[in-house]
Amino acid sequence: MKTSKYVEDLRNKSEAELANELVAAKKELFNLRFQNATNQLDNTARIKEVRKNIARIQTIMTQKANA
């Protein structure tokens, strides 16, 4: 599955790499919302996908912090 591969890659990254990934995902989400508001976005499902990726990153960061 595509999702499990993505999560596996996240688990292998360091805290700093996860933080960078989180910042990049939040920037992408902002850009997607901006495009959606101006009716330039073709694939609106991408917003949901990016939101879930942000949650996945935050979950793994929390797991690493508690471990």
N, CA, C and O atoms as a GROMACS GRO file, in nm:
protein
  268
    1MET      N    1   0.083  -0.119   0.000
    1MET     CA    2   0.000   0.000   0.000
    1MET      C    3   0.087   0.125   0.000
    1MET      O    4   0.198   0.126   0.053
    2LYS      N    5   0.035   0.228  -0.059
    2LYS     CA    6   0.105   0.354  -0.066
    2LYS      C    7   0.118   0.421   0.070
    2LYS      O    8   0.222   0.477   0.103
    3THR      N    9   0.012   0.414   0.150
    3THR     CA   10   0.010   0.480   0.280
    3THR      C   11   0.107   0.415   0.377
    3THR      O   12   0.180   0.484   0.448
    4SER      N   13   0.110   0.282   0.380
    4SER     CA   14   0.199   0.213   0.473
    4SER      C   15   0.345   0.239   0.438
    4SER      O   16   0.430   0.247   0.527
    5LYS      N   17   0.376   0.252   0.310
    5LYS     CA   18   0.512   0.284   0.267
    5LYS      C   19   0.550   0.425   0.313
    5LYS      O   20   0.662   0.448   0.357
    6TYR      N   21   0.455   0.518   0.304
    6TYR     CA   22   0.479   0.656   0.348
    6TYR      C   23   0.504   0.661   0.498
    6TYR      O   24   0.595   0.730   0.544
    7VAL      N   25   0.425   0.587   0.575
    7VAL     CA   26   0.440   0.584   0.720
    7VAL      C   27   0.573   0.520   0.756
    7VAL      O   28   0.641   0.566   0.848
    8GLU      N   29   0.610   0.415   0.686
    8GLU     CA   30   0.739   0.348   0.711
    8GLU      C   31   0.855   0.444   0.686
    8GLU      O   32   0.951   0.447   0.763
    9ASP      N   33   0.846   0.523   0.580
    9ASP     CA   34   0.949   0.623   0.552
    9ASP      C   35   0.954   0.728   0.663
    9ASP      O   36   1.063   0.772   0.701
   10LEU      N   37   0.839   0.769   0.714
   10LEU     CA   38   0.835   0.867   0.822
   10LEU      C   39   0.900   0.812   0.949
   10LEU      O   40   0.970   0.885   1.019
   11ARG      N   41   0.876   0.686   0.977
   11ARG     CA   42   0.932   0.626   1.099
   11ARG      C   43   1.085   0.621   1.094
   11ARG      O   44   1.150   0.623   1.199
   12ASN      N   45   1.142   0.615   0.974
   12ASN     CA   46   1.288   0.607   0.960
   12ASN      C   47   1.355   0.743   0.964
   12ASN      O   48   1.478   0.751   0.965
   13LYS      N   49   1.278   0.850   0.965
   13LYS     CA   50   1.335   0.985   0.965
   13LYS      C   51   1.362   1.033   1.106
   13LYS      O   52   1.301   0.986   1.203
   14SER      N   53   1.455   1.129   1.117
   14SER     CA   54   1.488   1.187   1.248
   14SER      C   55   1.386   1.293   1.284
   14SER      O   56   1.299   1.329   1.204
   15GLU      N   57   1.398   1.343   1.407
   15GLU     CA   58   1.307   1.448   1.455
   15GLU      C   59   1.314   1.572   1.367
   15GLU      O   60   1.212   1.630   1.332
   16ALA      N   61   1.436   1.612   1.331
   16ALA     CA   62   1.454   1.732   1.250
   16ALA      C   63   1.393   1.714   1.110
   16ALA      O   64   1.331   1.806   1.056
   17GLU      N   65   1.412   1.596   1.053
   17GLU     CA   66   1.356   1.569   0.921
   17GLU      C   67   1.203   1.568   0.927
   17GLU      O   68   1.136   1.616   0.835
   18LEU      N   69   1.148   1.514   1.035
   18LEU     CA   70   1.002   1.515   1.051
   18LEU      C   71   0.950   1.657   1.066
   18LEU      O   72   0.845   1.691   1.011
   19ALA      N   73   1.023   1.741   1.138
   19ALA     CA   74   0.981   1.880   1.154
   19ALA      C   75   0.982   1.951   1.019
   19ALA      O   76   0.890   2.028   0.989
   20ASN      N   77   1.085   1.926   0.939
   20ASN     CA   78   1.092   1.987   0.805
   20ASN      C   79   0.978   1.938   0.717
   20ASN      O   80   0.918   2.014   0.642
   21GLU      N   81   0.949   1.808   0.727
   21GLU     CA   82   0.839   1.749   0.650
   21GLU      C   83   0.705   1.812   0.691
   21GLU      O   84   0.619   1.837   0.606
   22LEU      N   85   0.688   1.836   0.820
   22LEU     CA   86   0.566   1.896   0.871
   22LEU      C   87   0.549   2.039   0.818
   22LEU      O   88   0.440   2.077   0.776
   23VAL      N   89   0.656   2.116   0.820
   23VAL     CA   90   0.651   2.254   0.769
   23VAL      C   91   0.615   2.253   0.621
   23VAL      O   92   0.533   2.333   0.576
   24ALA      N   93   0.677   2.163   0.545
   24ALA     CA   94   0.650   2.155   0.402
   24ALA      C   95   0.504   2.117   0.375
   24ALA      O   96   0.440   2.171   0.285
   25ALA      N   97   0.451   2.024   0.454
   25ALA     CA   98   0.313   1.981   0.436
   25ALA      C   99   0.215   2.093   0.470
   25ALA      O  100   0.114   2.111   0.402
   26LYS      N  101   0.246   2.170   0.574
   26LYS     CA  102   0.159   2.281   0.611
   26LYS      C  103   0.161   2.391   0.505
   26LYS      O  104   0.059   2.453   0.478
   27LYS      N  105   0.278   2.415   0.445
   27LYS     CA  106   0.287   2.512   0.336
   27LYS      C  107   0.206   2.466   0.216
   27LYS      O  108   0.135   2.544   0.152
   28GLU      N  109   0.216   2.336   0.187
   28GLU     CA  110   0.140   2.281   0.074
   28GLU      C  111  -0.010   2.294   0.100
   28GLU      O  112  -0.085   2.329   0.009
   29LEU      N  113  -0.053   2.266   0.223
   29LEU     CA  114  -0.194   2.279   0.257
   29LEU      C  115  -0.241   2.423   0.241
   29LEU      O  116  -0.351   2.448   0.189
   30PHE      N  117  -0.159   2.518   0.284
   30PHE     CA  118  -0.194   2.659   0.268
   30PHE      C  119  -0.211   2.693   0.120
   30PHE      O  120  -0.308   2.759   0.082
   31ASN      N  121  -0.117   2.647   0.038
   31ASN     CA  122  -0.124   2.676  -0.106
   31ASN      C  123  -0.246   2.612  -0.169
   31ASN      O  124  -0.311   2.671  -0.255
   32LEU      N  125  -0.278   2.489  -0.127
   32LEU     CA  126  -0.396   2.421  -0.182
   32LEU      C  127  -0.524   2.494  -0.143
   32LEU      O  128  -0.615   2.508  -0.225
   33ARG      N  129  -0.532   2.540  -0.019
   33ARG     CA  130  -0.651   2.614   0.024
   33ARG      C  131  -0.663   2.746  -0.052
   33ARG      O  132  -0.773   2.787  -0.087
   34PHE      N  133  -0.550   2.810  -0.076
   34PHE     CA  134  -0.551   2.935  -0.150
   34PHE      C  135  -0.600   2.911  -0.293
   34PHE      O  136  -0.682   2.986  -0.345
   35GLN      N  137  -0.549   2.806  -0.357
   35GLN     CA  138  -0.592   2.772  -0.493
   35GLN      C  139  -0.740   2.736  -0.495
   35GLN      O  140  -0.811   2.771  -0.590
   36ASN      N  141  -0.786   2.668  -0.393
   36ASN     CA  142  -0.927   2.630  -0.387
   36ASN      C  143  -1.016   2.754  -0.375
   36ASN      O  144  -1.123   2.761  -0.436
   37ALA      N  145  -0.972   2.851  -0.296
   37ALA     CA  146  -1.051   2.972  -0.277
   37ALA      C  147  -1.059   3.055  -0.404
   37ALA      O  148  -1.157   3.125  -0.427
   38THR      N  149  -0.956   3.046  -0.487
   38THR     CA  150  -0.955   3.123  -0.612
   38THR      C  151  -0.998   3.039  -0.732
   38THR      O  152  -0.981   3.079  -0.847
   39ASN      N  153  -1.056   2.922  -0.704
   39ASN     CA  154  -1.107   2.831  -0.808
   39ASN      C  155  -1.001   2.788  -0.909
   39ASN      O  156  -1.031   2.772  -1.027
   40GLN      N  157  -0.878   2.769  -0.862
   40GLN     CA  158  -0.771   2.721  -0.950
   40GLN      C  159  -0.734   2.576  -0.923
   40GLN      O  160  -0.653   2.519  -0.994
   41LEU      N  161  -0.794   2.517  -0.820
   41LEU     CA  162  -0.757   2.381  -0.780
   41LEU      C  163  -0.840   2.279  -0.858
   41LEU      O  164  -0.963   2.286  -0.860
   42ASP      N  165  -0.770   2.184  -0.921
   42ASP     CA  166  -0.838   2.080  -0.997
   42ASP      C  167  -0.871   1.960  -0.910
   42ASP      O  168  -0.983   1.908  -0.915
   43ASN      N  169  -0.775   1.915  -0.831
   43ASN     CA  170  -0.792   1.795  -0.749
   43ASN      C  171  -0.817   1.834  -0.604
   43ASN      O  172  -0.722   1.852  -0.528
   44THR      N  173  -0.943   1.848  -0.567
   44THR     CA  174  -0.976   1.890  -0.431
   44THR      C  175  -0.950   1.780  -0.329
   44THR      O  176  -0.940   1.808  -0.210
   45ALA      N  177  -0.938   1.657  -0.372
   45ALA     CA  178  -0.909   1.546  -0.281
   45ALA      C  179  -0.769   1.557  -0.223
   45ALA      O  180  -0.739   1.497  -0.120
   46ARG      N  181  -0.684   1.633  -0.288
   46ARG     CA  182  -0.546   1.650  -0.241
   46ARG      C  183  -0.544   1.721  -0.105
   46ARG      O  184  -0.455   1.695  -0.023
   47ILE      N  185  -0.640   1.809  -0.080
   47ILE     CA  186  -0.647   1.880   0.049
   47ILE      C  187  -0.665   1.778   0.162
   47ILE      O  188  -0.595   1.785   0.263
   48LYS      N  189  -0.757   1.685   0.144
   48LYS     CA  190  -0.782   1.583   0.245
   48LYS      C  191  -0.659   1.495   0.265
   48LYS      O  192  -0.626   1.459   0.378
   49GLU      N  193  -0.593   1.461   0.157
   49GLU     CA  194  -0.473   1.376   0.164
   49GLU      C  195  -0.361   1.445   0.242
   49GLU      O  196  -0.295   1.382   0.324
   50VAL      N  197  -0.341   1.574   0.216
   50VAL     CA  198  -0.235   1.649   0.285
   50VAL      C  199  -0.269   1.664   0.433
   50VAL      O  200  -0.180   1.654   0.518
   51ARG      N  201  -0.396   1.688   0.465
   51ARG     CA  202  -0.436   1.699   0.605
   51ARG      C  203  -0.406   1.569   0.680
   51ARG      O  204  -0.358   1.572   0.793
   52LYS      N  205  -0.435   1.456   0.617
   52LYS     CA  206  -0.408   1.327   0.680
   52LYS      C  207  -0.258   1.303   0.695
   52LYS      O  208  -0.214   1.246   0.794
   53ASN      N  209  -0.181   1.347   0.596
   53ASN     CA  210  -0.035   1.333   0.606
   53ASN      C  211   0.019   1.416   0.722
   53ASN      O  212   0.110   1.372   0.792
   54ILE      N  213  -0.036   1.535   0.742
   54ILE     CA  214   0.007   1.620   0.854
   54ILE      C  215  -0.023   1.547   0.985
   54ILE      O  216   0.060   1.547   1.076
   55ALA      N  217  -0.139   1.486   0.995
   55ALA     CA  218  -0.175   1.412   1.116
   55ALA      C  219  -0.082   1.293   1.138
   55ALA      O  220  -0.043   1.264   1.251
   56ARG      N  221  -0.046   1.226   1.029
   56ARG     CA  222   0.046   1.112   1.040
   56ARG      C  223   0.183   1.158   1.092
   56ARG      O  224   0.242   1.094   1.178
   57ILE      N  225   0.231   1.268   1.037
   57ILE     CA  226   0.362   1.321   1.079
   57ILE      C  227   0.358   1.357   1.227
   57ILE      O  228   0.449   1.323   1.302
   58GLN      N  229   0.252   1.427   1.268
   58GLN     CA  230   0.241   1.468   1.408
   58GLN      C  231   0.230   1.346   1.500
   58GLN      O  232   0.286   1.348   1.610
   59THR      N  233   0.160   1.244   1.458
   59THR     CA  234   0.147   1.122   1.538
   59THR      C  235   0.282   1.056   1.560
   59THR      O  236   0.315   1.015   1.671
   60ILE      N  237   0.359   1.045   1.453
   60ILE     CA  238   0.491   0.981   1.465
   60ILE      C  239   0.586   1.066   1.548
   60ILE      O  240   0.667   1.012   1.624
   61MET      N  241   0.577   1.198   1.536
   61MET     CA  242   0.659   1.285   1.620
   61MET      C  243   0.625   1.265   1.767
   61MET      O  244   0.715   1.262   1.851
   62THR      N  245   0.496   1.251   1.800
   62THR     CA  246   0.453   1.229   1.937
   62THR      C  247   0.501   1.093   1.989
   62THR      O  248   0.545   1.081   2.103
   63GLN      N  249   0.491   0.992   1.904
   63GLN     CA  250   0.537   0.859   1.943
   63GLN      C  251   0.686   0.858   1.972
   63GLN      O  252   0.730   0.795   2.068
   64LYS      N  253   0.763   0.928   1.890
   64LYS     CA  254   0.908   0.934   1.912
   64LYS      C  255   0.941   1.012   2.038
   64LYS      O  256   1.036   0.979   2.109
   65ALA      N  257   0.864   1.116   2.066
   65ALA     CA  258   0.888   1.197   2.186
   65ALA      C  259   0.857   1.116   2.313
   65ALA      O  260   0.925   1.131   2.415
   66ASN      N  261   0.755   1.033   2.308
   66ASN     CA  262   0.717   0.953   2.424
   66ASN      C  263   0.804   0.830   2.443
   66ASN      O  264   0.807   0.773   2.552
   67ALA      N  265   0.873   0.789   2.340
   67ALA     CA  266   0.957   0.668   2.348
   67ALA      C  267   1.090   0.695   2.416
   67ALA      O  268   1.172   0.605   2.431
   0.00000   0.00000   0.00000
